[in-house]
Amino acid sequence: MNKLKLEVKSLENQVNAGRESIKSTETKLGYLVTWADLFDSSDMETKKMIVANLVNRVVVSKDYRISIEFNADVELLKLAS
């Protein structure tokens, strides 16, 4: 009986952690959608500022390979598209 109570409590904790993760992801996704809407209607200077906030760094290798490190989660960007 005690083992079942511990298992139920563990599962409740997992559900609560999942809910928090979903809430955080929805918030981040909302920010990305807002950035996208703002980007579409902005002038070039504002677009540069938006990109500067979304991109952490860009590395161009010797063989012209480009690596871009984003401030946002790549999975969230996929969800927004």
N, C-alpha and C positions, 0 to 999 in steps of 0.2 A: 504494500500500500504506500509506504513512504517513498519507494523507488518511483512509483507512478506519479506522485506529487512532484518529485524533483524533475522528472521528465516533462511534465506539463509546464512547470515553471521555466524550464530551459526553452521549450517551444514557444512560450509566451514572450520570452526575451528575444528570441530570434524574429518573431513576428514584429515586435516593437522596433527592433533594429532595422528591419526591412522597410517599415513604414517611414522611419526617419530618413533612410537612404532615398526612398522615392520622393519624399518631400524636398530634400536637398536637390535632387536631380531636376524636379519640376521647376524649382526656383532658378537654377542655372539655365535651364532651357528657356525660361521666360526672359532672362537677360539676353540670351543669344538672339531670340526672335526680335526683341526690342532693338538690339544693335543692327540687325539686318534691315529692319524697317527704316531706321534712322539713316543707315548707309545708303539705301536706295534713293532717298530724297535729299541727300546732302551735296554740297559743293566739294571741290577737290581737296581743299584744306581740311575740311571736316572728315572726309574719307581717310586722309592720311592719319589723322588723330585716332580714328576708330581702329585702323589697322595697327597702329602703334600700341594700342591697348590689348589687341587680340594676339599679336605675335610677340613672343618673348625674344627669339633670336633667329637669324638666318645665317647659315654657314654655306659658303660656296667652296667646294673642294678643288683640288688641283686639276682634276679631270672634268670640271664644270658640273659636278653633281651638286644639287641644291638640297639642303636639309633645313626644314623649317620647324621650329619648336614653338608651339602655341601655348598661350596662357590658359586657354579653355580645354576641356576634355575632348578628345577626338570623337569619342562615342556620342557626346552631346551634339557635336557638329553634324554627325551623320543623322541623328534624330531630327535635327532642325531642317534638314534638306528634304 
